[in-house]
Amino acid sequence: MGCGNSKEESSEDGGITNRRPLVEIEVGSNVKKTGIVFVFGGPGSKKGRIVDDLVHMYGFRSLIVEDMIARELPKKIQSPIAVGNTREMAKLLSENSNCLTLEWVLELLEREFEKDPDGLFIIDFVPNLRYMLRCDKFIREDPSYEMGQFLKKYSNIFALNLAIPEKAVMKQATAHCAKHPSQMQEGGKSDEVDTGRLAKRHGVYMKSVQGFLNYFRNEGRLASVDVSSGVSDLIWHQVTDFFGHKLEFLPKRTINTVVVFGFSPDAHSNLDLNRYHMEKVVLKDLTDKPLGPVVDVLKALCTHIDNSSATAESFLVDVSDTSLTKDELKSDHKVINFIQDENTLLDRFIFVGTNSQNNKKSRKCSAYMENFKAACSTENEVCLFPMDMDTNICKGIAFCMAELRDLKE
C-alpha cells in the first residue's frame, strides 16, 4: 500500500513511469522459524512500522529493551528516589552504571518469555537513549559469551537487521528538507541542523550495534534487509514474504489493507484488478443475510479480508444488494485520522504491477483516474469511497471495520 515515496518520471510516450526500488534480503544459514526474534534498525530504517506490522499480522509481542531498563533498573538499585523522567534516569544510571549489564538485560527477557512459553516475541534490543548506550557492560563490543549462554537456553533465535547505510540516511533527510524548504526551526536554524544530528545519531547507533550484528552474522542467525530505498511498503512486502513464505509464520489478520467500495455491480468495471493486485469481492455472497444489520454485513467482509492475508491485501468490494448503502453508519470517532475529499487516486495507495516480466526496473501507472474519498484508520488501513458520499458516512464505515477487526485480536 502507498506509493507516495516512489519516484515518478515521464516515459517516451508521455505516460508516467515509476521506478520500483529493489529491496534485497540476505538470510543466514541458521535462520529458522522461532518465537524469539531480535530486531535492529537505526534512524530511517522504518523499524517502528515494521515491528508494529509484525505484531498485528503475526501476533508477536513487542519487547522494547529501553522501556524494560527504565522500568526495572530503579528496582534493582533499590533507589529511594522515584524516577519520573529521562533526566532522573540518566542521573541514576551514571551513578550506578555497573548495574546495567548485558547478562541482566537478558535475564529480564527470560522473565518475559517464562510468562508466556508459547508466545511470539520480537525484541527491539538497542536503546535510543544515548546514556544507556554508554554502558559498556551492556553494549558490548564482543557479546559472544553472554549471547552464547542465552543461546543454550533458547537455541532457535535469530536477528532481523533493517540495514541502511549512512549515505541513504542522509539522502532521505536531504530529500525531506527539500520538500519543506520554508520550514525553519526556532532561532532561524535550518533543517540542515537536523541533518547533522541524524548523521551523528546514525554513527552512534552503528557503533553500538556492531558487536551484536557480528555475533548473529557469525552464528548464521542474521536476516538482513536492505531498507535504503526508504519505501515502507516495498520493505514490508519483503519482510512479510520472508516471515510468511520462508519461515511459514501463519498470519492472524491482513494489514495495510486498501478497500474500494462500489455501490453497483458495474462500479469500477474498467479497473485493472490484475495490475493493482486486487481481489474482487461480492459482499452479498459472504453472508446469509445480506440485508441484515449493517454491522453484521461489515463483520462478514472483515472476516473475509482477514482470511485472505496469504493472497491479497487490496479489495474491490461490490456492496450492491446489501444493507450497506451510501446513507448508513454515521460516526465522528477519533480513530479515523485522515480524510481526503478530492484528488485521491488509487495509485496513491497501491503499487502497480508492471505489464512486462522482462521490465523489472520500472512500471507504467495504470492511470485509473477515478477520484476517491479516503478514510484511513490509525492502523494504516484505507477505505476508498465515491466522491459523492458524505464524509461522516465514510468515517463511520471505516471506523466500524477497524473496530470489528480489532476485536479479533
Sequence and secondary structure as in RCSB ss.txt:
>XXXX:A:sequence
MGCGNSKEESSEDGGITNRRPLVEIEVGSNVKKTGIVFVFGGPGSKKGRIVDDLVHMYGFRSLIVEDMIARELPK
KIQSPIAVGNTREMAKLLSENSNCLTLEWVLELLEREFEKDPDGLFIIDFVPNLRYMLRCDKFIREDPSYEMGQF
LKKYSNIFALNLAIPEKAVMKQATAHCAKHPSQMQEGGKSDEVDTGRLAKRHGVYMKSVQGFLNYFRNEGRLASV
DVSSGVSDLIWHQVTDFFGHKLEFLPKRTINTVVVFGFSPDAHSNLDLNRYHMEKVVLKDLTDKPLGPVVDVLKA
LCTHIDNSSATAESFLVDVSDTSLTKDELKSDHKVINFIQDENTLLDRFIFVGTNSQNNKKSRKCSAYMENFKAA
CSTENEVCLFPMDMDTNICKGIAFCMAELRDLKE
>XXXX:A:secstr
   TTSEEEE TTS EEEE     EEE TT    SEEEEEE TTS HHHHHHHHHHHH  EEEEHHHHHHHHHHH
HHT SS   SHHHHHHHHHHSGGG  HHHHHHHHHHHHHH TT  EEEE S S HHHHT TTTS S  HHHHHHH
HHHSTT EEEEEE  HHHHHHHHHHHHHH TT   GGG  THHHHHHHHHHHHHHHHHHHHHHHHHHHTT EEEE
E TT  HHHHHHHHHHIIIIIS    SS  S EEEEESSTTTTTT  TTTTTEEEEEGGGG S TTS HHHHHHH
HHHHHHTTTTT SEEEEE TTSS  TT      TTEEEEEEEEE GGGTS    S TT  SEEE       EEEE
EETTS EEEE TTS HHHHHHHHHHHHHHHHTT 
